[in-house]
Amino acid sequence: MSFRPRPGSIPDSPGVYRFRDAHGRVIYVGKAKSLRQRLNSYFADFSALHPRTQSMLTTAADVDWTVVGTEVEALQLEYSWIKEFDPRFNVKYRDDKSYPYLAVTMGDDFPRVQVMRGAKRKGTRYFGPYSHAWAIRETVDLLLRVFPVRTCSAGVFKRAGQIGRPCLLGYIDKCSAPCVGRVTPDEHRDLAEDFCDFMGGNTTRFIKRLEKDMRQAAAEQEYERAARLRDDIQALQRALEKQAVVLGESTDADVIALAEDPLEAAVQVFYVRGGRIRGQRGWVVDKVEETTPGELVEQFLLQMYGEASAESMPREVLVPVLPPDDEAVVELLSEQRRARVDVRVPQRGDKKSLMETVERNAKESLAQHKIRRAGDLTTRSKALQEIADALDLDQAPLRIECYDVSHLQGENVVASMVVFEDGLARKGEYRRFAVKTKEGDVASIHEVIMRRFRRYLEERSATGELAAEDDAHGPIDPETGKPRKFAYPPNLVVVDGAGPQAAAAQRALDELGIDDVAVVGLAKRLEEVWLPSDDQPVIMPRSSEGLYLLQRVRDEAHRFAITYHRAKRSKSVKESALDSVPGLGPARRQALLKHFGSVKKLREATAEEICEVPGIGPATADVIVSTLKGEGQ
């Protein structure tokens, strides 16, 4: 590459570097503890680099760098450059939806409580985010009984002051009506401060104060006032019930979890303040560069807290894995908060359980994102056309079949076939195979493709010539009215694997004389598309909808194969365990499994409990106990 720096010209110091394209635009920003080692790694062996890195380097026309004194300075400069230049090859997090916040405009003369979305404003305190705006309004409606802060717009507030009459909320005691002077600006600000304190987690003192006032009013026989205070206490308690208690009252933490695949990642954050979940938020990111979970976490922390106010930052950030430069990240976040921020991975207890919950939400968010993306007709059409162009097909592959092999150390070998038509899964046409060969994945793929397309040829032969010209029913079974199992051929066969697996599938089709079905392999590690006869993979762009569809097809085949393999392995384990019990036939084995539910529970049972199963006597029960206990040791 012509822009490679001269040997010895790169300093062996911490720093931040920028790759630029031929037009001078910054396309990638990175940081390194040693600029020399990192930049030399890009130019040492181009063929060994990840395809995404190769793409970045072939797009680049220049590289420059800035030396810094510490890793913290490198983090700060990297963040500011990414924000300034928005490089196309850097990871970018985007909200998976627009989340509403509960906002209190403390910068106004008369602070207002309202729902806000979008960019945060200076002088406003934010609580949340919440999943739905109605959840904020329910909480505010309860709290206005106790903290009657203004909620009206500037126009309504000004008009009420001009006519000297408050709005409806002022008449029903859900606003202190500062517009007409019922309270002074200082008194109203105190109400807003109390509202913010309660939302910030300092809840106990308000409830205790109201309880004290209620008891005092009752002692003074002011029963109406005591009843109102009782209702105020209940309103605060109902507002608290809407926020689940998950950790100790002193806990202020953001809990961050990841779910990822080779192309995308989803991030979910639960905001815990005062031990309660105050809100949650999600992001989705396209992985346009090869990155580890720790690097994703580091980049996310920088983007999330890069411009956060000190008041909005938690004392603790719980993450699934530590960032590579965790000490530098902690120092940077602590500077931002102007107090210590701990970044840690929870290992046990309630924090670990909450992390698992957040992780489940992240996985669900990623799954929903994939469904939304796959459901768009325009996107599906684009994906199919991109596959056709990349593989040089005559037409878009409207029917794609994908095959995957699953086994455990060569035992219980199974394979799956999943079908996508017009970019959507056709689960009714999925098939599974118990593989007979024990000679490895390549031989298994050959066997499965042979079996599937031999059935296709048989079905086609049964219906006459190629389609429905000589047979009115064609591939439809006249007795059931349903398609015959293997009557439709695919336009494209995808196998999970690289060149050898693709070649095995192509060899099977050649042996059967089928020449109108295209074959590719999709290698999971680098998401490379392999044609059977090529020595080099077809590199599809990382942002390609076609690659995204191929990945979804492959992942679905993998899921279907794993499910079948686990079921078969579980069945064989049950059968083999009970097969070793002398004198126990199929009927009584089935009765035992039905009664206890699993071999594990049967192994834990006593002889007396086993005797409760019909057909099992004391002698047989003793044999079962001794045999299974002997196997478990």
N, C-alpha and C positions, 0 to 999 in steps of 0.2 A: 504494500500500500504506500502510495507516494507521500502521504502525510505522516508516516511513522516518524516519531521524534528520533533525533540522532542518538546513538548509544552514549550513555553517560550524561545526557542533557537533562534527564528527569531527576529531580531531587529525591533523596531517600528520607522524606519527611511526611508528617500528616498533612492532608490537604484535600481539596475538592477539585474535580476536573469536569470539563465540558466537551462533549463532541458536537461539532457543528456540521451542517450539510453544505452543499455547494453554494447555497444562497446565503450562508452565514447564520441560518437559524439554529438555535440550540436544540438538539434532538435527544440528548441524554445528559443527565447530571449524576455524578457519583462521588462518594467520599472514600478515603482510604487512610489506614494508619501509615502505610508507606506508598506514596505515589509511584515510586519506581517499580515496586513489585506488582502493583495492581495494573498499571498501564502496560508493562511488559507482558503481562498475562494475555492481553488482547492481541498482541502481535507475535507471540511465540509460535503458535501452531494453529493457524486459521481453521484447518479441517477438524480439529478436536473441539472447537467451540460449539456451543449450543446454537441451533439454527436461528433462534431469535437474536442472539448476539452477533452472529454472522450477518444477519439482515441489517442490524444497526451499523456495523462497521462498513458494509458496502454502501450504505446511505451516507455515511459520514465523509467529510472532505478535510476536516481539520480537528485538532484537539488542543486545548490549552488547560492550564491549571493555576490554582492559587494555593500557596503554602500557608498553613495556619500553625498556631502554637500548640493547641491542644485538641483532643477529640471532641470536646464540647463545642469549640469554635467551628470545627468541621461540620458538626451536626447543624449548628445555627446557619452557617453559610449554605450548606446543602439545601436546607429548608427554604431559605430566602430565594435562592436561585430557582428552585423548582416552582415556587410561587410566582416568581417574576417571568420566567421563560416558558412555563407549561410544556416541558419537553414531551414529545410524542412517545418515546420509548420508556418513560418512567411510569411507575405504578400510580394510578389515579383512583382515589376513592370517591364514589358518588352515592348520595342518599338513595336508598331503594324506594323512598317516598318522602313527601314533605311533612315533617312532623310539627304539630302545634306545641307551643309553650304557653305556660301561664306567666304573664309578664306584669311587673309593677313598675310604672314609670316614675321612679324616685327622683329623676332629674326635673320633673315638672313642679310648679309651685303647689299644685294640688295633685299628688300622685294618683294614678288611675290603675285599676286592675283590669286586664283584658287578655284575650287570646291573641297570640302573635305567631306568625310563621316567617321564614326567610332569614335574612341577615340580621344579626343582633345589633342593637343600638346602644350607644354610650349613655350611661346614666340610668339604664333600665335593668332591673333584677329579673332573672329568668328562673323558672322552676319547671322541671320536666326533662326531656320532652315526653308528651303523652301520646298514646296510640290514636286517640280520637279527641276531637274538640269537645264533644258532649261530655267526656269524662272530666275535662277542666271545668265546664260550666256547672256540672253537678257539685263538684267540690267547692267552687266559689259560692254557689247558692247557699250551701250549708254554712260556710264561714262568715258570710255577710251578716248573719244574725249577731255574731260576737264582734266582728271587726267591720263595721259598716263603712267601708272605704268607697270612694267614688268609682263608678264603672262606666259612666256615660262619656260620650264623645265630646270634643271641644265645643262643637256647635250647640249641642243640647245644654252643656254646662253654662255657656255664655248666655243663651236665651233665657234659661231659668233665672240667672242673676238679673237680667234686664226686667223681667216681669215680676220678680220678687216671689216666685212660687216654685217650689221644688217639683221634680218629676215624681212618678208613682212610687219609686223605690224610697224616696224620702218620706212619703206618707206611711209606708208599711214598715218603717224602721230598718230597712236594709241598705240605707245610705244615711250618713250623718249630715247630709245636705250642707256642705261648706259653701255651695253656690249662693245660698241666701243667708249665710252667716250664723247658722246654728252652732257651728264649732269654728274655732279660730284656725288659721293655717297651721300653727304649731300643733294643736290638738289633733287635727286631721293627719298630719305627718306622723304623729305618735301612733295613731291607729294603723297607718300603712306599715310602720316599722314593726309593730306587733304582728301584723298579718305576715310579713316576710319572716319574722322569727319563727312563727308557728310552721310555715311552709318549709323553713330551713331545718326543721327537726326539733326545735326547742319547744316541745308540746306540753311537757309535764307541768311547768310552772303556771300555764294559763288555766289548765283544768283544776289544779289545786287552788288557784286564786278564786275561781268561780265557785268551787265547792265551799270554800271558807265564807264567801259572800252569801251563798245560799243558806248555810247554817245560821249565819248571823241574822239574815232577814227573817228566817223562821222563828228564831229566838225572840225577835222583836215583833213577832206576829204580823209581819208584812208578807202575807202569804201569796199575794199576787206577784210581788217582786221575786219571792223565792221560787215560784212556779216558772217564771220567765227564765231565771238563772238555771233551773233544772233543765229546761228545754235547750238553753244555750250549751250546757254541758253535753247533752245528748247529741246536739248537732256536731260539736267538735269530735265526739267519739265516733259518730258515723263517718265523718270525714277521714278519721284515722283508719277506720275499718277498710276503706277503699284502697289503702296502701298496705300491702302485706308486710308484716314484721319477719325479717329473714335473718338478721344478725343482731348483735348487741346494740343497745341504744346509742353507744358512743361511736359506732362505726360509720365513717364516711368513706365510701369506696366506689370506684367505677369498676365493674366486672366486665371484662372483654373476652370474647370467644371467637374463634375462627372456624369456618368450614370451607374447604377448598377442593378443587380438582385441578387438573393440569392447565385449564384455560381461565378459570375464574375463582374468586374467593368471596365469601360473604362474611361480614363482621357484624356482631351484635354487641351492644353495650347496655347493661342494666346500671342505672344510677341509684345507688343506695346512700341515703342520707338519714342520719339518726337511726340506723338499723332498718329503715323501711325502703322498699323499692319506690322511688319517686317517679320513675319513668324509664323508658327504653328507646333505643334508636338503632337503626340498621344501615349498613353500607354494602354495596357490591362493587367489586373491582375486577377489571379485565387484566390478566397477568400478561403484560406485553413483554416481560423479560423473565428470565429464570430467577426465581427467588425462593428462599427458605421461609418456613413459618416465622422464625425469629426476625428475619428481615421485614416481613410483612407487618409484624407487630411494631417494630421500630418505626417504619414509615407511617404507620397509622397513628402512633402516639405523637409524632411530630406534626402531622396534619391536623389531628384533633385538638391538641393543646397549644399549637403554635401561636395562636392569637387569643387564647382564653384569658379571662380576667382572673386575678388571684383569688377572688371570692368564689368563683365557680369551680375551682379545681379541688379535687378530693385529697384527703391525707394519704390515701392508699389506692393504688391501681393494681388490680388482680388480672393477670394475663395467663394464657395457656402455655406459653414458652417465653423465656427471657430474651430480649433483643441481644444481638451480638455485642454491642457496646453498652451493656446495661448500666455500668457506673456513670458513663457520660450522659446517658438518657436521664438517669435519676438526678444528676447534678443540674441538667438543663431544666427539668420540670420543677425542681426545688427553687431554682432562680425565678421561674415564672410565677410560682405560688408565693414566693418570699417566705417559705417555710419548708420543712422537710416533706418530701413525697416519697413513699416507699413503693417500689415496683417489684412484685413478687408473684410466684406461682403457688396457688394454694395446694397443700398436700393432703389435708384431712379435715374432717369436721364440716360445719355448716358452710364455710366458704368454698370448700371443695364441692359440696352438693349444689350450691348455687351456681358455681362455674359449669357444672354438668347441665344444669337447666338452661343456662345462657347458650351453651354449645348446641343443645337440641334446638333452640330457637334459631341459631345461625344455620344449622343444617336445613331446617324447614324453610328459612328465608331463601337459601340457595336453590332448593328444590322448586319453590314457587316462582322464583325468577326464571328458572329454566323453562317451566311450564308456560309462563307468560311469553317468553321469547319464542318458544317453539310454536305457540298457538297462532302467531301472526302469519296470515296467508302470504303477504308480500315477502316476508322474511323467508318463509319456507321455499317459495318459488326462486328467490335469489340463491338460497343455499343449494338447491338441486342444480341450478344452472352453473354455479361455481364448481360443483363436483364434476359436472359434464365437461366443463372447459379444462379443468386441471387434469382430468384423466383422458381427455381427447375422445369422449364418447359421442356417438352420433346424435343422441337425444338425452334429455334429462332423465336420470334414473328414478322413475316414478315408483318402482317397487325395489326396495333394498332389503336383502336378507343378511343377517350377521350371525356368525358362528363363534362360539367360545368353548374351550375345553376346561374342565375343572376336576381336580383330583387332589389327594393327599398322599404324597410320596408314592405315586403310582397305583394307589388303591382306590376302589370305588370311582373309576373314571367315568365321567358323564360329559355330555356336550349339550349346548343349547342352540336353538335357532329362533331368532326374533325377526319380526317382519315390520317394516315401516313402509307405508304407502302414502305418497304425496307428502312426505315429511312427518307423518304422524304414526304412532304405534298402532298396530293391528293385533291386539293381544289374543284375540280368538284364533289367530293363525300361528301362534308360537308353538314350537315343538321341542321335545327333549329326547335325548338319545342315551341309552346305556352303552358305552363304548366297549367293544370286545378286545381291541388290540391293547397290548401293554408295552408298546415300543416308543412311547413318548408323544409329545403334543403334535409333532409334524405328521406322524403316522395316524394319529387320532383324527386330525383334520381331514386327511385323505379318506379315511374310512367313512366319516360322517357325510362328506360331500358326495361320495360314491353312493351311499345309501339314499340320501335325499333325492339326487337326480336320477338314480335308477328308478325310484318310485314315480318320479315325474314322467319318465319315458313310458313306464307301464300305464300310468293314468292316461297319457296322451294316446297310447296305442288302444286303450279300452274305449276311448271316445271317437276313434276314427283317425282322420288326418289331423293336420296341425291345429285347427281350432274348431269352430263349430260349423264348418262348411258341409261336412258329411254327417254331422250329429247335431240335432236340434238342441240337445242339452249341453254340448260342449263339456267344460269342466264342472258343470253342476250335476250332482248326483240326482237322478230322477226320482229315487225312492225317498230321500230325505229333503230334497230341495236345497241342500247346502253345498258349498263348493267341496269337491273332493280334496283330501288332505294335502296332496302335493301336486295339484293339477296346474297351478299357475307358476310360471318361471319368473325369476327376478330379472331386472335389468342389471343389477350389480350385486355381487357377493362380496361381503366384507368379512375378513377373518381377523381375530385378535392375535396379532403377532407381526413379525417383520417379513423379510423376503422368503425365508424357507417355508413358512406357513402359507404364504400366498402362492408360492410355486407348487406346493402339495395340492392345494385346492385346484389350481389350473391343470395340474397333471390328471386329476380325477375327471375333470370335465373333458379333457382331451381324450382320455380312454373311453369315455362314453359317447364321443363324437359330437359334443355340444360346443358350438363355436359362436353363439350369439349372447353369451353371458359374460360380462366383464368381472374381473377379480382384482381385489386390492387387499393388502394387509395394513392394519393400523397398529403401530408399535406404541405401547402405552407410555414408555419412559420419556420419549421426546415428541410424542404425537406426530410421528413421521408416517407418511402414506407410501406404501411399497407396492410397486407393480411386479408381477411374477418374474418378468424377464429382465428387469433392470438392476444394475449394480448400485445405483444411488437412489435415494428416496425422492418422491415428489414433495417439495416443500410448499405447503399452502400457508398463506399469511395467517398470523395469530388471530387477527381480527376477522378472519373469514367466516361467514355464516356456514359455508360448506364444511369446513373443518369442525365447526361447532356441532353440526348435524351428525357427521361421522362419529364424533366422540360420544354423542348421546346414544347413538345406535350401539356402539361398542360397549358402553357402560351398561346399557340395558341387557345386552347379551350376557355380560359378566354377572350381573345381578341374578338373572334367571338361572344361569348355570350353577352359581354358588348355592342358590336356594334348593335346587334339585340335589346337588351333591350333599348338602347338610342333611336333607331328609333321608337320602339313601344311606348315608353313613350312620345316622342315628338308628335307623331300622336295623342295619347290620350289627351294630353294637348290642342292641336289645336281643336280637336273635342269637348272636354268638354267646352272650352271657348265659342265656337260659338253655342253649343247646348243650352246655356242659353239665347240666343237671341230669343225672341218670334217671331213666324211667319217666321223664316228663315229655308228653306228646304235644303236638301243635295246639290242640284244643285247650289243654290246661295251661300252656304257656300264654295263650291269648287271654284266658280268663284271669291269670295273675296280673298281666300288664293292664288289663281293663280295670281291675280292682284297685291297684296301687298307682297306676298312672305312669310309672317309670321304673326302670331297673334300680335306680338310685334309692327310691323310696322302699322298694322291695328288699333291697340289701339292708336297710335300716330296720326292717320289721322283725318282730319276734316270731317264734314258731307258733305261739297261740294266735297271733294276729293273722298269720298265713293260713291257719286252719279255718278261718272264717270264709275263705274262698270256696265256693261249691266244688266238690270233687277232690279237694286236697285234704288228706288225712294226716294224723300226727307223725307217722313215719316219714311220709313224703315231705312234710314241712321241715322236719329235722334235717333231711338230706339237702333241701333247698338252702336252709340257713348255713349249714356247714360248707356247702359248695361256694355260695356267693361270698361268705365271709372270708373263705380261703383265697378267692380271686382278688378281693379288695385289699389284701395285705401285701 
